[in-house]
């Protein structure tokens, strides 16, 4: 995918959604909390979806959440909000933060330590979009829940 960040809006209502707010006051605990929140959300998915979500898809969702929440906490001020929305065949992961500037995907550099978050999200998700929000931006990733 060459155009990793584009403007795109979701069309249908989610069958299940939940949100949580995180900030850096937990000293790293926010990321673990966001990962656990995501796993719990997907564990509740069979009631609103077509059955249990495969373990590998849960792990990928947790990875994407980790990267997006980490970026929001490290590179913006104030709390961020994580919104999970279960769609027909995908999970939409949105992180709202107070910074208007979009994250910039960096070029591939295997020697670079860290700062691969956007690269990772682009690699595992169907799409990554950035939209203006009233007090900053919304970064939305769409992850297929269908087995590969």
C-alpha positions, -999 to 999 in steps of 0.1 A, spaced: 0 0 0 17 32 -11 -8 58 1 -9 48 38 -27 78 51 -59 91 34 -91 107 43 -120 82 44 -152 80 65 -168 48 78 -202 41 61 -221 17 83 -230 17 119 -208 -7 141 -225 -37 156 -205 -32 188 -184 -3 200 -165 8 232 -140 35 241 -115 43 268 -93 73 277 -56 69 284 -28 93 293 9 90 303 3 92 340 2 54 342 39 54 333 36 27 306 5 11 321 -17 28 295 -4 6 267 -10 -26 287 -45 -13 296 -53 -5 260 -41 -40 249 -62 -57 276 -92 -35 267 -89 -46 231 -87 -83 240 -117 -80 263 -137 -61 236 -129 -88 210 -138 -116 235 -173 -100 237 -175 -99 199 -192 -133 193 -224 -119 206 -224 -92 179 -204 -109 152 -203 -142 135 -184 -161 161 -151 -159 181 -123 -138 167 -92 -158 158 -63 -155 183 -40 -142 156 -65 -114 148 -67 -105 185 -30 -103 187 -28 -81 156 -55 -58 170 -35 -55 202 -4 -46 182 -21 -19 163 -37 -5 194 -3 -5 211 13 14 183 -15 40 179 -19 47 216 19 48 221 22 74 193 -6 95 208 9 94 243 45 101 233 39 127 206 9 148 219 -1 165 251 -31 154 271 -50 122 271 -60 102 240 -92 83 235 -93 48 220 -125 38 201 -131 2 190 -159 -4 165 -168 -39 153 -179 -39 116 -192 -67 94 -158 -82 88 -133 -58 104 -123 -39 135 -120 -2 133 -94 11 158 -95 49 163 -73 70 185 -83 106 191 -56 130 204 -50 168 207 -24 172 180 -37 183 146 -6 171 126 -8 137 111 18 110 119 43 107 92 53 73 79 91 70 78 109 52 51 120 16 57 153 15 76 161 -18 93 190 0 112 166 25 129 157 15 164 121 23 172 98 47 154 83 19 132 48 23 146 31 37 115 50 13 93 37 -17 113 1 -4 113 3 1 75 17 -34 70 -10 -53 89 -41 -31 83 -64 -27 53 -63 10 57 -50 38 78 -67 72 78 -62 105 95 -91 129 99 -94 163 116 -113 162 148 -127 192 168 -98 192 192 -70 175 172 -72 145 150 -86 109 146 -62 82 135 -83 53 122 -70 18 113 -92 -9 97 -81 -44 105 -97 -74 89 -110 -100 113 -113 -127 87 -87 -154 88 -59 -152 62 
